[in-house]
Amino acid sequence: MPIDSLDAAALRAIVVAFRDALGDHRESINNLNVYPVPDGDTGTNMSLTLVSVVEELDGLGEDADVEAVCDAVAHGSLMGARGNSGVIMSQILRGFAGVVKTKATIDGAAFAEAWAAAAEGAYGAVGNPVEGTILTVVRESSDAAVTAAAEGKDLVGVLDAARVEGGESLERTPTLLKVLADAGVVDAGGAGLLLFLDAALHVTDDRAMPEPTEVVPPAEQARPEGDDHEPSIADLRYEVMFLLDAPDNTIEGFKSAWAEVGDSIVVVGGDGMFNCHIHCDDIGAAIECGIDVGRPHKIRVTDLLEELAELEEQAWVAAEIGQPAETPAGDPVPTAVVAVGLGPGVVAILRSMGVHAVVAGGQSMNPSTAELVAAVESVPAPEVVILPNNKNIIPVAEQVDAQSSRTVRVVPTKGIAEGLACLMAYDPQSTAEANAANMTGAAAAVVAGEVTQSVRESTSDAGPIVTGDWLGICRDGITAVQPTMVDAATGLLASILDDDHELLTVIAGEDATDEATAAIEAWIGEHHPDVEVEVHDGGQPLYPYYFGLE
């Protein structure tokens, strides 16, 4: 029999069903992403965010009231938010919970008011709202809910009106956003959002949850015989990440053992705690190497090839508070810097330039609000500047100030090259406000670029993209699509280099080779002999080259 109003138990059940649905639909939502680079995808980030919410709910007693449940939803979503989609979802849940907790009866009218507040919160989370996204879907579905409530419909009627209009809104997203139309998909975030309304109808009206759609991996275009297309990053299928409690003196042996299992190895940390990352085909062997020297925990496994299976059930989505990549360093100062980075060389460079704490993260590893808060609270300074060094982490970093006892400012760096450049303007004796202003200016003066490999078919201004193509990317988007790493790198540099540049900083990643780096340097020497080149070993996975031009 339909439920007329929601109590604390029903609210809990909706959130848990939403979390489960996002886990089940993670692959299909991720598959809607149109940008071809390896990244923390929409479905993954939304799922991780909801895992954090449910963990917060699990800390409540069985007799917790509506207000306590709503507070847990609001806090858990904020602290667990990952990536842009996670932050927007957090704002939707917080807006919804903020209204619901004030209502004596959560009926159709109350739900409509709360869903309208959720839409308002979503738009407030985005500096430049774009229609044809999750924002449009939540707004149009909330408008339908408000209209249904005004017509006197009950809770199920309001939910049904919101879900029907939300579904139609989702189908219209390609008409509002050309990139969706070109790819033939609907908005990924909007698709994830509708699962909340599905969960609400499941709890209130016993409707079946939708089954995940089959993921159809992008078809690879055949290449001409003899084309020396370099091997794909997906040749090793799984990404395995975990925290490892082990004696420091065992780590070199652990890394050597891992080298026999896979590649793209990143092991950072110290004082008995290490954050570990590897690409491999044998998940068990990767974990057993950790067991041989200590205790692996908070294990997360992602299918890199086509993200085809929910591995180890929900173990991979353990949204726990993480640790800075290394123990915070440096003497107490008025203003410290916390930066996000991945790769032993990148971490070492950041440390050498005055960064006090480095949070492991970047492409495919978006840290949560809680992880950044933990790093900020660990440094010896009353004020802190955060360098996200990834556009998907900026909105998460911007949540930290309100959750920390420190004064926190964010320099919106979108890559490591910008992060390194802005550190030249860092003054530990100045305020976070003044540092943020000066460092933002320094970051903006850098022309940054990066090279990675496509994980899906797509289109771009530089031409069609096939899975496995090498991509050269700058602030204006993808400027080079090539069959080899070197061709993508030189194509990118040809598009961003001009006679005004004097210095090119190259951060070579895990997959860079001496031969490829030498070929890039030779190209610079031939085409731009006046540009000085500095090469640093960054060791970052997935992106063999970061470039910074000054």
Beta strands, then each sheet from edge to edge (+ up, - down):
strand 1: 238-245
strand 2: 262-270
strand 3: 273-280
strand 4: 295-303
strand 5: 335-341
strand 6: 357-360
strand 7: 383-387
strand 8: 407-410
strand 9: 447-453
strand 10: 470-474
strand 11: 477-482
strand 12: 503-508
strand 13: 532-537
strand 14: 545-549
sheet 1: 2+ 3- 1+ 4-
sheet 2: 6+ 5+ 7+ 8+
sheet 3: 11+ 10- 9+ 14- 12+ 13+
end
